[in-house]
Amino acid sequence: MAAHGGTISIEARELARTLVSGPIGGVVGGQALARTMELPNVLCTDIGGTSFDIALLTDGRFEITPTPDIARFVLAIPLVRIDSIGAGTGSFVRINPNSNRPELGPDSAGSRIGVCWPEGELDTVSVTDLNLVLGRVNPDFFLGGQLQLDPERARREVERQVAEPLRLSVEQAAAGVIELFEETLKNEAVGRILGKG
C-alpha cells in the first residue's frame, strides 16, 4: 500500500511512500466493504498496543492530507487521514489511591504486552491482562503462538492491583475497567464523527 491509498511496486525504492501502510490498507479495505454493503458513511478503526486509529469514509471516500505531519515532521507526500489516540491494549491500568478510581495510561506496555508475559518484565497491569483474565485472549496462541502468556500471573496481578482496591471480584473489576476503556474509545470516535459534521 502507498500512503495515499493506492499501491506501489514491491521493487520501489521509495520507502517513505509506504508510511502507515498497514492502517491505510485497512481504510482502503473498509472502503471496498462499505461499497459492497452500500454504506456511504463509515467509521474505520484499528486498535494496537499503543494507539487507537480512526478514519472516516464520507460519501464513500476517505480524506487525503496533502502535507501530513508525523512525529512533528511535515512530509511532502499525500497521506490518507488517520487520527490516532494514545490508548491501546497495552495501556497501563492503575487505581488512583486518592479517588479509588481506575485510570488508563497514559503510559503503555507497548511491545511488552503486560504482566501476563513474564519475559516483558512488567509490574503494572495492562488492558491485555484484563482481556486475558476475561478469556478474550488465547494465552497459547498470542501472536499466532509465538508468545506464551501466563494467565495465572495476570489473574494474580489483576486481583492485587485492580480488584482488591475496588473491592470487586477479579472478573467484575476486569470487565468494569474494560467497559471504561471501550467507552473512552467510543467517545473519541464519536467526537471525530461530530467534528466532521
Secondary structure as GFF3:
##gff-version 3
##sequence-region A 1 197
A	DSSP	three_ten_helix	15	18	.	.	.	ID=ss1
A	DSSP	alpha_helix	21	36	.	.	.	ID=ss2
A	DSSP	beta_strand	42	47	.	.	.	ID=ss3
A	DSSP	beta_strand	52	58	.	.	.	ID=ss4
A	DSSP	beta_strand	61	62	.	.	.	ID=ss5
A	DSSP	beta_strand	64	65	.	.	.	ID=ss6
A	DSSP	beta_strand	69	70	.	.	.	ID=ss7
A	DSSP	beta_strand	73	74	.	.	.	ID=ss8
A	DSSP	beta_strand	79	80	.	.	.	ID=ss9
A	DSSP	beta_strand	83	85	.	.	.	ID=ss10
A	DSSP	beta_strand	91	95	.	.	.	ID=ss11
A	DSSP	beta_strand	102	108	.	.	.	ID=ss12
A	DSSP	three_ten_helix	110	112	.	.	.	ID=ss13
A	DSSP	three_ten_helix	118	120	.	.	.	ID=ss14
A	DSSP	alpha_helix	127	133	.	.	.	ID=ss15
A	DSSP	three_ten_helix	143	145	.	.	.	ID=ss16
A	DSSP	alpha_helix	151	158	.	.	.	ID=ss17
A	DSSP	pi_helix	159	163	.	.	.	ID=ss18
A	DSSP	alpha_helix	164	166	.	.	.	ID=ss19
A	DSSP	alpha_helix	170	196	.	.	.	ID=ss20
###
